[in-house]
Amino acid sequence: MKKRDIYRPMFGLFALQPPTYLWCLLTDVPYLSNLGIFSIVATLYLIPVYAWYEKKWDELEDDAKSVGWPY
């Protein structure tokens, strides 16, 4: 697992908090008891998911054959 596998979902967590908080204000949904906790759990879940995805993507790129002129 690489640092980017951990940092990417954490960055997403922080980046999504302002619109999430605004959504809660507009819809009268309690932020901390609903979406705040879910965001943290989803972030922890996404760390190994991103690690797996990046590993598979790298394998696909390594297996790809170049076609045409190399640039």
Secondary structure as GFF3:
##gff-version 3
##sequence-region A 1 71
A	DSSP	alpha_helix	3	27	.	.	.	ID=ss1
A	DSSP	pi_helix	32	36	.	.	.	ID=ss2
A	DSSP	alpha_helix	37	63	.	.	.	ID=ss3
###
